[in-house]
Protein backbone atom coordinates (compact mmCIF):
# COMPACT_ATOMS: atom_id res chain seq x y z
CA UNK A 1 0.00 0.00 0.00
CA UNK A 2 1.38 3.40 -1.04
CA UNK A 3 2.51 5.69 1.76
CA UNK A 4 0.52 8.93 2.19
CA UNK A 5 0.15 11.88 4.52
CA UNK A 6 -3.46 12.95 3.96
CA UNK A 7 -6.91 11.51 3.58
CA UNK A 8 -8.74 12.65 0.47
CA UNK A 9 -12.07 12.03 -1.17
CA UNK A 10 -12.59 9.72 -4.14
CA UNK A 11 -12.89 12.60 -6.61
CA UNK A 12 -10.44 14.92 -4.86
CA UNK A 13 -7.17 15.74 -6.60
CA UNK A 14 -3.90 15.10 -4.82
CA UNK A 15 -2.39 18.06 -3.02
CA UNK A 16 0.73 19.25 -4.91
CA UNK A 17 2.62 19.74 -1.63
CA UNK A 18 2.13 16.13 -0.62
CA UNK A 19 3.00 15.01 -4.14
CA UNK A 20 6.32 16.87 -4.06
CA UNK A 21 7.30 15.33 -0.71
CA UNK A 22 6.34 11.82 -1.78
CA UNK A 23 8.17 12.12 -5.10
CA UNK A 24 11.33 13.18 -3.27
CA UNK A 25 10.92 10.20 -0.93
CA UNK A 26 10.48 7.75 -3.83
CA UNK A 27 13.43 9.23 -5.67
CA UNK A 28 15.79 8.94 -2.69
CA UNK A 29 14.32 5.89 -0.96
CA UNK A 30 17.46 3.83 -1.51
CA UNK A 31 19.56 6.47 0.28
CA UNK A 32 17.38 6.68 3.40
CA UNK A 33 18.64 3.52 5.07
CA UNK A 34 22.02 3.21 6.81
CA UNK A 35 24.82 3.33 6.01
CA UNK A 36 24.06 6.86 4.81
CA UNK A 37 25.96 8.36 1.90
CA UNK A 38 27.58 11.57 3.07
CA UNK A 39 28.62 13.92 0.30
CA UNK A 40 28.49 17.60 -0.54
CA UNK A 41 25.00 18.31 -1.86
CA UNK A 42 23.75 20.95 -4.26
CA UNK A 43 20.92 23.17 -3.03
CA UNK A 44 18.39 21.16 -5.02
CA UNK A 45 19.74 17.84 -3.69
CA UNK A 46 19.70 19.20 -0.13
CA UNK A 47 16.10 20.39 -0.53
CA UNK A 48 14.95 17.04 -1.93
CA UNK A 49 16.71 15.09 0.83
CA UNK A 50 14.99 17.24 3.48
CA UNK A 51 11.64 16.56 1.82
CA UNK A 52 12.35 12.82 1.66
CA UNK A 53 13.32 12.66 5.33
CA UNK A 54 10.20 14.60 6.38
CA UNK A 55 7.98 12.27 4.37
CA UNK A 56 9.72 9.26 5.91
CA UNK A 57 9.36 10.58 9.48
CA UNK A 58 5.66 11.40 9.02
CA UNK A 59 4.63 8.27 7.09
CA UNK A 60 6.91 5.63 8.69
CA UNK A 61 6.64 5.95 12.48
CA UNK A 62 8.61 2.74 12.98
CA UNK A 63 11.60 4.25 11.11
CA UNK A 64 11.34 7.80 12.48
CA UNK A 65 14.42 7.40 14.68
CA UNK A 66 16.48 6.24 11.69
CA UNK A 67 15.30 9.19 9.58
CA UNK A 68 16.00 11.76 12.30
CA UNK A 69 19.56 10.44 12.73
CA UNK A 70 20.00 10.79 9.00
CA UNK A 71 18.84 14.40 9.26
CA UNK A 72 21.34 15.10 12.04
CA UNK A 73 24.11 13.80 9.80
CA UNK A 74 23.38 15.95 6.74
CA UNK A 75 22.20 19.23 8.26
CA UNK A 76 24.10 22.36 7.15
CA UNK A 77 21.69 25.25 7.85
CA UNK A 78 20.67 24.83 11.47
CA UNK A 79 17.50 22.97 10.36
CA UNK A 80 16.05 26.18 8.89
CA UNK A 81 14.87 24.57 5.64
CA UNK A 82 13.53 21.52 7.50
CA UNK A 83 11.41 23.57 9.93
CA UNK A 84 10.24 25.83 7.11
CA UNK A 85 8.95 22.76 5.26
CA UNK A 86 7.22 21.50 8.39
CA UNK A 87 5.50 24.88 8.83
CA UNK A 88 4.24 24.65 5.23
CA UNK A 89 2.78 21.19 5.91
CA UNK A 90 1.07 22.42 9.09
CA UNK A 91 -0.34 25.54 7.45
CA UNK A 92 -1.64 23.90 4.30
CA UNK A 93 -2.24 20.23 5.10
CA UNK A 94 -2.91 19.85 8.82
CA UNK A 95 -6.71 19.55 8.59
CA UNK A 96 -6.41 16.62 6.16
CA UNK A 97 -3.45 14.83 7.75
CA UNK A 98 -3.94 11.25 8.92
CA UNK A 99 -4.05 10.86 12.70
CA UNK A 100 -0.81 8.86 12.64
CA UNK A 101 0.87 11.68 10.71
CA UNK A 102 -0.33 14.27 13.23
CA UNK A 103 1.22 12.20 16.02
CA UNK A 104 4.52 12.11 14.12
CA UNK A 105 4.29 15.84 13.48
CA UNK A 106 4.19 16.52 17.22
CA UNK A 107 7.08 14.09 17.73
CA UNK A 108 9.32 15.78 15.16
CA UNK A 109 8.38 19.20 16.56
CA UNK A 110 9.74 18.10 19.93
CA UNK A 111 12.90 16.93 18.20
CA UNK A 112 13.32 20.33 16.55
CA UNK A 113 12.87 22.01 19.92
CA UNK A 114 15.49 19.70 21.47
CA UNK A 115 18.09 20.80 18.92
CA UNK A 116 16.94 24.44 18.98
CA UNK A 117 16.32 24.39 15.24
CA UNK A 118 16.19 27.75 13.50
CA UNK A 119 12.50 28.59 13.17
CA UNK A 120 11.19 26.23 15.86
CA UNK A 121 9.17 29.15 17.26
CA UNK A 122 7.39 29.57 13.91
CA UNK A 123 6.59 25.86 13.94
CA UNK A 124 5.05 26.16 17.41
CA UNK A 125 2.97 29.15 16.30
CA UNK A 126 1.77 27.23 13.24
CA UNK A 127 0.57 24.37 15.45
CA UNK A 128 -1.10 26.75 17.93
CA UNK A 129 -3.08 28.25 15.07
CA UNK A 130 -4.49 24.82 14.20
CA UNK A 131 -6.28 24.60 17.57
CA UNK A 132 -9.77 25.65 16.51
CA UNK A 133 -11.88 27.72 18.88
CA UNK A 134 -15.24 26.18 19.77
CA UNK A 135 -14.19 22.76 18.46
CA UNK A 136 -14.49 20.23 21.28
CA UNK A 137 -13.82 17.17 19.15
CA UNK A 138 -11.34 14.56 20.34
CA UNK A 139 -8.80 15.48 17.66
CA UNK A 140 -8.82 19.20 18.45
CA UNK A 141 -8.67 18.56 22.20
CA UNK A 142 -5.75 16.17 21.63
CA UNK A 143 -3.77 18.86 19.77
CA UNK A 144 -4.46 21.39 22.51
CA UNK A 145 -3.38 18.91 25.18
CA UNK A 146 -0.18 18.06 23.30
CA UNK A 147 0.73 21.73 22.86
CA UNK A 148 0.15 22.80 26.46
CA UNK A 149 2.10 19.73 27.63
CA UNK A 150 4.96 20.64 25.25
CA UNK A 151 5.04 24.22 26.59
CA UNK A 152 5.08 23.05 30.20
CA UNK A 153 7.74 20.39 29.60
CA UNK A 154 10.06 22.85 27.82
CA UNK A 155 9.40 25.86 30.04
CA UNK A 156 13.02 26.71 30.89
CA UNK A 157 14.26 26.22 27.34
CA UNK A 158 11.53 28.40 25.83
CA UNK A 159 12.02 31.09 28.46
CA UNK A 160 15.72 31.28 27.68
CA UNK A 161 15.64 30.91 23.89
CA UNK A 162 12.31 32.35 22.68
CA UNK A 163 10.43 33.91 25.63
CA UNK A 164 7.83 35.58 23.39
CA UNK A 165 6.57 32.15 22.31
CA UNK A 166 5.46 31.65 25.93
CA UNK A 167 3.33 34.77 25.49
CA UNK A 168 1.79 33.35 22.33
CA UNK A 169 0.91 30.21 24.28
CA UNK A 170 -0.59 32.30 27.08
CA UNK A 171 -2.81 34.21 24.65
CA UNK A 172 -4.06 30.98 23.06
CA UNK A 173 -4.64 29.02 26.25
CA UNK A 174 -6.37 31.90 28.06
CA UNK A 175 -8.76 32.22 25.14
CA UNK A 176 -9.38 28.47 24.97
CA UNK A 177 -9.95 28.20 28.71
CA UNK A 178 -13.04 30.42 28.46
CA UNK A 179 -14.51 27.94 25.97
CA UNK A 180 -13.38 24.80 27.78
CA UNK A 181 -15.08 25.87 31.01
CA UNK A 182 -18.40 25.92 29.15
CA UNK A 183 -18.04 22.29 28.06
CA UNK A 184 -19.71 19.51 30.08
CA UNK A 185 -17.18 17.79 32.32
CA UNK A 186 -15.32 14.75 30.96
CA UNK A 187 -11.90 13.26 31.84
CA UNK A 188 -10.07 14.61 28.79
CA UNK A 189 -11.41 18.17 29.03
CA UNK A 190 -10.93 18.25 32.81
CA UNK A 191 -7.29 17.22 32.45
CA UNK A 192 -6.80 19.78 29.69
CA UNK A 193 -8.29 22.57 31.81
CA UNK A 194 -5.99 21.74 34.72
CA UNK A 195 -2.92 21.93 32.46
CA UNK A 196 -4.07 25.17 30.81
CA UNK A 197 -4.70 26.77 34.21
CA UNK A 198 -1.31 25.59 35.51
CA UNK A 199 0.50 27.03 32.49
CA UNK A 200 -1.30 30.38 32.43
CA UNK A 201 -1.14 30.99 36.18
CA UNK A 202 2.55 30.09 36.33
CA UNK A 203 3.43 32.52 33.54
CA UNK A 204 1.30 35.31 35.04
CA UNK A 205 2.80 34.81 38.50
CA UNK A 206 6.43 34.20 37.53
CA UNK A 207 6.89 36.22 34.32
CA UNK A 208 4.38 39.05 34.52
CA UNK A 209 6.74 41.52 32.82
CA UNK A 210 6.74 39.19 29.83
CA UNK A 211 2.94 38.92 29.94
CA UNK A 212 2.61 42.71 29.79
CA UNK A 213 3.92 42.61 26.21
CA UNK A 214 0.54 41.20 25.14
CA UNK A 215 -1.04 44.55 25.92
CA UNK A 216 -4.65 45.41 26.68
CA UNK A 217 -6.14 42.23 25.21
CA UNK A 218 -4.59 40.36 28.12
CA UNK A 219 -7.24 42.01 30.31
CA UNK A 220 -10.00 41.24 27.80
CA UNK A 221 -9.12 37.54 27.99
CA UNK A 222 -8.68 37.47 31.77
CA UNK A 223 -12.10 38.99 32.43
CA UNK A 224 -13.77 35.86 30.99
CA UNK A 225 -11.97 33.71 33.57
CA UNK A 226 -12.77 35.62 36.77
CA UNK A 227 -15.07 32.78 37.92
CA UNK A 228 -12.09 30.36 38.08
CA UNK A 229 -10.53 30.53 41.59
CA UNK A 230 -6.91 30.81 40.41
CA UNK A 231 -7.76 33.72 38.11
CA UNK A 232 -10.03 35.35 40.66
CA UNK A 233 -6.94 35.64 42.88
CA UNK A 234 -4.96 37.15 39.98
CA UNK A 235 -7.73 39.69 39.40
CA UNK A 236 -7.70 40.63 43.06
CA UNK A 237 -3.96 41.36 42.91
CA UNK A 238 -4.29 43.25 39.63
CA UNK A 239 -6.84 45.59 41.15
CA UNK A 240 -5.74 45.83 44.78
CA UNK A 241 -2.13 44.71 45.04
CA UNK A 242 -0.29 45.14 41.69
CA UNK A 243 3.12 45.09 43.41
CA UNK A 244 2.48 41.40 44.07
CA UNK A 245 3.59 40.72 40.48
CA UNK A 246 7.09 42.01 41.19
CA UNK A 247 7.39 44.31 38.18
CA UNK A 248 9.11 47.62 38.86
CA UNK A 249 6.94 50.52 37.79
CA UNK A 250 3.72 48.49 37.50
CA UNK A 251 1.28 50.26 39.79
CA UNK A 252 -2.15 50.05 38.18
CA UNK A 253 -4.11 48.01 35.67
CA UNK A 254 -4.63 51.16 33.59
CA UNK A 255 -1.02 50.84 32.46
CA UNK A 256 -2.05 47.67 30.60
CA UNK A 257 -5.09 49.44 29.15
CA UNK A 258 -2.81 51.96 27.45
CA UNK A 259 -0.67 49.31 25.70
CA UNK A 260 -1.95 48.31 22.27
CA UNK A 261 -1.85 44.57 21.55
CA UNK A 262 0.42 43.69 18.57
CA UNK A 263 -1.57 42.46 15.58
CA UNK A 264 0.35 39.15 15.48
CA UNK A 265 -1.60 37.91 18.50
CA UNK A 266 -4.94 38.07 16.69
CA UNK A 267 -3.65 35.71 14.00
CA UNK A 268 -3.21 33.05 16.69
CA UNK A 269 -6.96 32.42 16.99
CA UNK A 270 -7.66 32.26 13.26
CA UNK A 271 -6.51 29.23 11.26
CA UNK A 272 -4.48 29.87 8.07
CA UNK A 273 -7.36 28.58 5.95
CA UNK A 274 -9.81 30.90 7.67
CA UNK A 275 -7.42 33.81 7.28
CA UNK A 276 -7.07 33.16 3.55
CA UNK A 277 -10.84 33.07 3.03
CA UNK A 278 -11.44 36.23 5.08
CA UNK A 279 -8.74 38.17 3.23
CA UNK A 280 -10.22 37.04 -0.10
CA UNK A 281 -13.67 38.16 1.05
CA UNK A 282 -12.33 41.60 1.98
CA UNK A 283 -10.17 42.18 -1.10
CA UNK A 284 -11.86 40.50 -4.07
CA UNK A 285 -15.60 40.23 -3.41
CA UNK A 286 -17.83 43.07 -4.55
CA UNK A 287 -20.36 44.63 -2.18
CA UNK A 288 -23.75 43.13 -3.03
CA UNK A 289 -22.27 39.86 -4.28
CA UNK A 290 -21.09 38.54 -0.93
CA UNK A 291 -24.01 36.33 0.11
CA UNK A 292 -22.86 33.09 -1.52
CA UNK A 293 -19.36 33.57 -0.08
CA UNK A 294 -20.79 34.21 3.37
CA UNK A 295 -22.98 31.11 3.15
CA UNK A 296 -19.95 29.02 2.15
CA UNK A 297 -17.83 30.52 4.96
CA UNK A 298 -20.54 29.87 7.57
CA UNK A 299 -21.01 26.28 6.40
CA UNK A 300 -17.27 25.64 6.39
CA UNK A 301 -16.26 27.26 9.68
CA UNK A 302 -19.38 27.93 11.75
CA UNK A 303 -21.62 24.96 11.03
CA UNK A 304 -20.56 22.79 14.00
CA UNK A 305 -22.34 23.41 17.36
CA UNK A 306 -20.14 25.49 19.64
CA UNK A 307 -18.15 27.12 16.83
CA UNK A 308 -20.03 30.39 17.27
CA UNK A 309 -17.41 31.54 19.80
CA UNK A 310 -14.89 31.90 16.97
CA UNK A 311 -16.86 34.96 15.82
CA UNK A 312 -15.27 36.94 18.66
CA UNK A 313 -11.77 36.12 17.41
CA UNK A 314 -12.70 36.81 13.79
CA UNK A 315 -13.98 40.30 14.62
CA UNK A 316 -10.84 41.14 16.60
CA UNK A 317 -8.73 39.82 13.70
CA UNK A 318 -10.61 41.90 11.12
CA UNK A 319 -10.38 45.08 13.19
CA UNK A 320 -6.72 44.81 14.14
CA UNK A 321 -4.98 42.66 11.52
CA UNK A 322 -6.81 43.31 8.24
CA UNK A 323 -6.05 46.85 7.15
CA UNK A 324 -6.81 47.11 3.41
CA UNK A 325 -4.72 49.48 1.32
CA UNK A 326 -6.27 52.51 -0.37
CA UNK A 327 -6.26 50.60 -3.68
CA UNK A 328 -8.41 47.86 -2.15
CA UNK A 329 -10.72 50.20 -0.23
CA UNK A 330 -12.87 51.04 -3.25
CA UNK A 331 -16.63 51.65 -3.00
CA UNK A 332 -17.46 48.40 -4.81
CA UNK A 333 -15.30 46.10 -2.62
CA UNK A 334 -16.92 44.48 0.41
CA UNK A 335 -15.83 46.63 3.40
CA UNK A 336 -14.83 45.35 6.82
CA UNK A 337 -17.82 46.91 8.56
CA UNK A 338 -20.25 44.98 6.34
CA UNK A 339 -18.59 41.64 7.14
CA UNK A 340 -18.64 42.43 10.87
CA UNK A 341 -22.32 43.39 10.60
CA UNK A 342 -23.04 39.99 9.07
CA UNK A 343 -21.09 38.24 11.82
CA UNK A 344 -22.95 40.22 14.50
CA UNK A 345 -26.32 39.17 13.11
CA UNK A 346 -25.08 35.56 13.04
CA UNK A 347 -24.81 35.44 16.85
CA UNK A 348 -27.37 33.25 18.60
CA UNK A 349 -25.97 33.25 22.14
CA UNK A 350 -26.09 36.40 24.26
CA UNK A 351 -22.61 35.98 25.80
CA UNK A 352 -21.07 35.54 22.34
CA UNK A 353 -22.84 38.66 21.09
CA UNK A 354 -21.66 40.67 24.10
CA UNK A 355 -18.06 39.53 23.68
CA UNK A 356 -18.20 40.19 19.94
CA UNK A 357 -19.29 43.78 20.59
CA UNK A 358 -16.52 44.19 23.15
CA UNK A 359 -14.01 42.86 20.60
CA UNK A 360 -15.32 45.44 18.12
CA UNK A 361 -15.11 48.40 20.53
CA UNK A 362 -12.19 47.36 22.72
CA UNK A 363 -9.61 49.74 21.25
CA UNK A 364 -12.11 52.59 21.55
CA UNK A 365 -12.06 52.33 25.34
CA UNK A 366 -8.40 53.25 25.70
CA UNK A 367 -7.71 54.94 22.38
CA UNK A 368 -4.63 57.12 22.13
CA UNK A 369 -4.20 59.09 18.94
CA UNK A 370 -0.41 58.74 19.06
CA UNK A 371 0.01 55.03 19.78
CA UNK A 372 -3.21 53.48 18.43
CA UNK A 373 -4.24 52.87 14.83
CA UNK A 374 -7.40 54.52 13.51
CA UNK A 375 -8.02 51.48 11.31
CA UNK A 376 -8.73 49.44 14.46
CA UNK A 377 -11.68 51.67 15.38
CA UNK A 378 -12.97 52.44 11.88
CA UNK A 379 -15.26 49.38 11.38
CA UNK A 380 -17.44 50.10 14.43
CA UNK A 381 -18.32 53.69 13.50
CA UNK A 382 -18.94 52.81 9.84
CA UNK A 383 -21.17 49.90 10.87
CA UNK A 384 -23.26 52.16 13.12
CA UNK A 385 -23.53 54.94 10.53
CA UNK A 386 -24.16 52.76 7.49
CA UNK A 387 -26.84 50.71 9.26
CA UNK A 388 -29.09 53.79 9.33
CA UNK A 389 -31.93 53.52 8.39
CA UNK A 390 -32.29 50.02 6.90
CA UNK A 391 -30.62 48.15 9.76
CA UNK A 392 -31.32 50.61 12.56
CA UNK A 393 -31.48 47.86 15.17
CA UNK A 394 -27.77 47.22 14.62
CA UNK A 395 -27.03 50.90 15.24
CA UNK A 396 -29.20 50.94 18.35
CA UNK A 397 -27.67 47.84 19.95
CA UNK A 398 -24.10 48.94 19.21
CA UNK A 399 -24.62 52.46 20.50
CA UNK A 400 -26.36 51.20 23.61
CA UNK A 401 -23.55 48.73 24.25
CA UNK A 402 -20.89 51.43 23.83
CA UNK A 403 -22.67 53.70 26.32
CA UNK A 404 -23.07 50.89 28.85
CA UNK A 405 -19.40 49.96 28.53
CA UNK A 406 -18.28 53.56 29.09
CA UNK A 407 -20.23 53.69 32.34
CA UNK A 408 -19.56 50.19 33.62
CA UNK A 409 -16.43 48.58 32.14
CA UNK A 410 -14.20 49.86 34.96
CA UNK A 411 -16.09 52.10 37.33
CA UNK A 412 -12.95 53.04 39.28
CA UNK A 413 -11.30 54.20 36.06
CA UNK A 414 -14.35 55.50 34.21
CA UNK A 415 -12.55 58.73 33.32
CA UNK A 416 -9.91 56.76 31.37
CA UNK A 417 -12.56 54.89 29.37
CA UNK A 418 -14.61 58.03 28.72
CA UNK A 419 -11.51 59.86 27.51
CA UNK A 420 -10.51 56.93 25.31
CA UNK A 421 -13.91 56.77 23.59
CA UNK A 422 -14.06 60.55 23.19
CA UNK A 423 -10.57 60.59 21.68
CA UNK A 424 -11.60 57.81 19.31
CA UNK A 425 -14.63 59.81 18.17
CA UNK A 426 -12.52 62.94 17.73
CA UNK A 427 -9.99 61.04 15.63
CA UNK A 428 -12.67 59.46 13.44
CA UNK A 429 -14.07 62.87 12.58
CA UNK A 430 -10.69 64.56 12.20
CA UNK A 431 -9.39 61.82 9.90
CA UNK A 432 -12.52 62.00 7.74
CA UNK A 433 -13.79 58.49 8.50
CA UNK A 434 -17.12 60.25 9.12
CA UNK A 435 -17.72 63.91 8.32
CA UNK A 436 -19.64 64.49 11.56
CA UNK A 437 -21.44 62.66 14.36
CA UNK A 438 -24.78 64.39 13.73
CA UNK A 439 -26.10 61.26 12.05
CA UNK A 440 -26.09 59.61 15.51
CA UNK A 441 -26.92 62.57 17.76
CA UNK A 442 -29.87 63.73 15.62
CA UNK A 443 -31.31 60.41 14.44
CA UNK A 444 -34.97 60.18 15.54
CA UNK A 445 -34.83 56.39 15.24
CA UNK A 446 -32.41 56.21 18.20
CA UNK A 447 -33.87 56.48 21.71
CA UNK A 448 -33.66 60.06 23.10
CA UNK A 449 -31.87 58.86 26.25
CA UNK A 450 -29.13 57.24 24.16
CA UNK A 451 -28.79 60.30 21.94
CA UNK A 452 -28.43 62.44 25.04
CA UNK A 453 -25.79 60.16 26.58
CA UNK A 454 -23.90 60.01 23.31
CA UNK A 455 -24.12 63.79 23.05
CA UNK A 456 -22.28 64.07 26.38
CA UNK A 457 -19.45 61.96 24.96
CA UNK A 458 -19.33 64.28 21.97
CA UNK A 459 -19.03 67.26 24.33
CA UNK A 460 -16.09 65.56 26.06
CA UNK A 461 -14.63 64.95 22.61
CA UNK A 462 -14.99 68.61 21.70
CA UNK A 463 -13.34 69.57 25.00
CA UNK A 464 -10.36 67.34 24.25
CA UNK A 465 -10.11 68.76 20.75
CA UNK A 466 -10.28 72.35 22.04
CA UNK A 467 -7.47 71.69 24.52
CA UNK A 468 -5.30 70.30 21.75
CA UNK A 469 -6.00 73.34 19.55
CA UNK A 470 -5.14 75.66 22.46
CA UNK A 471 -1.92 73.80 23.15
CA UNK A 472 -1.01 73.85 19.47
CA UNK A 473 -1.62 77.62 19.32
CA UNK A 474 0.58 78.17 22.36
CA UNK A 475 3.39 76.11 20.85
CA UNK A 476 2.96 77.94 17.54
CA UNK A 477 3.27 81.32 19.24
CA UNK A 478 6.38 80.20 21.12
CA UNK A 479 8.33 78.78 18.18
CA UNK A 480 6.97 77.84 14.75
CA UNK A 481 8.24 74.41 13.69
CA UNK A 482 10.45 74.06 10.63
CA UNK A 483 8.39 73.32 7.51
CA UNK A 484 10.06 69.94 6.97
CA UNK A 485 8.64 68.71 10.32
CA UNK A 486 5.01 69.47 9.46
CA UNK A 487 3.01 66.24 8.90
CA UNK A 488 2.35 65.81 5.21
CA UNK A 489 -0.88 63.89 5.82
CA UNK A 490 -2.52 66.54 8.02
CA UNK A 491 -6.12 66.91 6.99
CA UNK A 492 -6.03 64.01 4.54
CA UNK A 493 -9.36 62.41 3.86
CA UNK A 494 -10.07 58.73 4.43
CA UNK A 495 -10.92 56.85 1.21
CA UNK A 496 -13.96 55.23 2.82
CA UNK A 497 -15.36 58.25 4.62
CA UNK A 498 -19.11 58.49 4.98
CA UNK A 499 -20.98 61.74 4.39
CA UNK A 500 -23.49 61.93 7.21
CA UNK A 501 -25.03 65.30 6.35
C-alpha angles and dihedrals in degrees: 000000000000116000116245141172103207141044114233137179124258093256096034119113120235116264109251091222092058090044092055092050094047093047090053089049093050092046094052100030093116091056096051097078124075136295086060121210108237115199139136107280131207117235091259092049091048091050093049092048090052089051092048093050092048091050090048094049093048099042101034108049091171090059098039093108091053092049094048091052088052089053091051089054098052103035116125104158105053090264091291095135092043094053091043089056091048090052089052091052092049094047098046107024109026097101091056099039118121114252091246090054091051089054090052090047091059090046094053090045089059089049091053090050091050091057093039091237116200106262098020088131091058089051091053091049091050091054093046089055090057091064100099119216115237092015109122096172120133093250095052092044089050092055091048091049092049092050097048089046090051091050092049094046093050098039098127094044094050092045091054100039107029110005094169090065087065087058091051089053091049092053092050098044094045089053093046093047091064089057096041092055089060092056120096111259119269132154096257097047092043091053090046092051092051091053093045091050091047092051097045096044092047093052093045092048099040104030106027093144087060091048091054089068088074089069130202096341087070087072092046090056095043093053090066090058101050090110091064109090096227092052093042087062090049090051091051091054092044091056103032109019111024092160087070088080092063098228115140111235096015104124108144141022089239088075088067091047090060095053114090115223113241112249092237090076093062091058089062093073096046119072118231090248091052091047092052093051094047093049090049090050091052098044108033109025118091121230107260094029097070102095098089090047091050092049090051092047092049092048092047101044109014104037098094117085110259095025091105090090089071088072089077092057093044092054092049089048093050093048098046108024106032108069108161118212121244089258091059096041094081123145093250097051118091105260126220094246091058093053091048090049089055091048091049092054089049092065115109100170121070096220091052091050092049093049091046090055090048090051088052096049101030097105090048091065095063102019118162117187092214102047104025129075119240089214089069092061099035099087095058097054093043091049092052094045098042093048089068119131107352097048099026093149089067090053092047096050094045094047092046091050092050092051092048091049092051090055100038114022093091112355093187090055100033091132091061092051093044091050091047093053092044091050089049091053092047091051093048091055095040092050092049097244084132123009093222142343094240090104088070101033094048102036109122090202090068118080112263092234091056093046089052093049091047090048089059090055089051090053090053088049091052090049091054091047092049092052090052091050090049092049091047091051091050092050090046092053092048099050127343111227120243111267093242090063095056111109109254093209096055109137094006115156124238113243092228099043118147122223105223098178 
